[in-house]
Amino acid sequence: MQLKAKDDVKVQVYDMLGKLVYSTYVQTDEYGFAEIKLHFETELKVGIYQVMGYGSVQKLSCKMVLK
């Protein structure tokens, strides 16, 4: 699913206990896509994380698995 073109998107990563472990903003391109490189200040533990993206009119979510 793509987002609105040229939209500011808040990206947040939560651990499975619901604790926010990362937050940043990105802007989508003219087609509604964005590439996100996550740079964590501390190393994340092995596990499953929820990644949320909040645009001006849409919300996306996916899971990230660290092995």
Sequence and secondary structure as in RCSB ss.txt:
>XXXX:A:sequence
MQLKAKDDVKVQVYDMLGKLVYSTYVQTDEYGFAEIKLHFETELKVGIYQVMGYGSVQKLSCKMVLK
>XXXX:A:secstr
    TT EEEEEEEETTS EEEEEEEE  TTS        SS   SEEEEEEEE SS EEEEEEEE 
